[in-house]
Amino acid sequence: MTNSPAVVDFLDRLRLVTGSSTAGLHEPEFRGNESRYVTECIDSGYVSSVGEFVTRFEQSITQYVGSASTVAIVNGTAALHLALLAVGVRPGDEVLVPALSFVATANAVSHAGAIPHFVDVEEERWGIDASALREHIAAIGIVRDGNLYNRTTERPITAIIPMHTLGHPCAVADLTELADEFGLLMVEDAAESLGSTVGELYTGLFGRLGVFSFNGNKTITTGGGGAIVTKDEKLAGLVRHLSTTARISHPYEFDHDAVGYNYRMPNINAALGLAQMEQLPNLVDRQRKLFKRYNHVFSGGEFGEVHREPLGARSNYWLQALKLRSDRRANKSVLIESSVDAGIPVRPLWKPLNTLSPYISHPSSRTAVANDLYERVICLPSSASLTERDFPLEA
């Protein structure tokens, strides 16, 4: 099929959007105050975990999403690890995790000494399926003294991590209701969804804590970095304390009251992030415009459908994705290989986490939807800069 008419057609459609661009799958852009702020940071001499840009960056996120507080962290995985510890996840607990996610979601649970327990996702939103999860809990769970246990492993199931796949909000309201019903701690993996909303509420604010990532391929970047947001000031104080090695404030003594973590974001990264936050609304608008272009190019369903935001939500469209028709699933690898060979950086979705060697023996529900999506989805070039080239078929 490498030189088949279908491959040629697929590549031609992609080139209508990407042109001759050599951009990666999702590349950052620096068109604002990045150089100015980073230079100011260097000139100040405060480039590590102390400095005004950390505070200003945190305040900009707080103001944007409407949280009570934000704590900037060295990366998204560390932020998720710390969030789990802060809400009370303990070694040996089981934590419900979507089978379809980047491996960091499961790794953060393991870093906390807990056990990822994988569950299936929805066909529409690609996040945890609340109805399927309820059925799974009925099959494997037992409630003792108000706490949920896995009747097979005898371990407590104490938390759930909804993840907003590719920036599209999952059924987080339904999952919040389920978490409340079973007494589960909820931490949102909003790593990919900064700027996405459900109704009037930004993702990251539905759980006790929410986590964003600012890796180089995210909607905004700090080079590497993450943040924890919350509506609970007291919980934010605990996160901030633990992230700074649990040091007790003192003019000169080094005293610590808990096992802490050196997880604070450096000032120089926050300087970059502050400049990026100033451009976030424009970046989200352009990502949404890019969806319209791909949706137009792949209209008619010859290959499949471009993934769109669910009803009642507004997505940042961090990563555009094409879900192949079921009868084209066998073509996925050839379409990806042919595109990459042609210099167009497409990618598959992540392999389901319960199929990875570190996690293949972990507790899991049946994950038919996650497996199906892995076999059918192709992630498309998603840099916001792609909206700046002429597009003759603009919808």
PyMOL commands that set and color helices and strands:
alter all, ss='L'
color gray80, all
select helices_A, chain A and resi 5-18+34-44+52-65+76-87+104-111+130-140+165-167+172-182+233-243+267-277+280-297+326-341+353-355+368-376+384-388
alter helices_A, ss='H'
color red, helices_A
select strands_A, chain A and resi 69-73+94-98+115-119+141-144+147-150+157-160+185-189+197-198+201-202+209-213+226-230+304-306+313-314+321-324+347-348+377-379
alter strands_A, ss='S'
color yellow, strands_A
deselect
rebuild
show_as cartoon
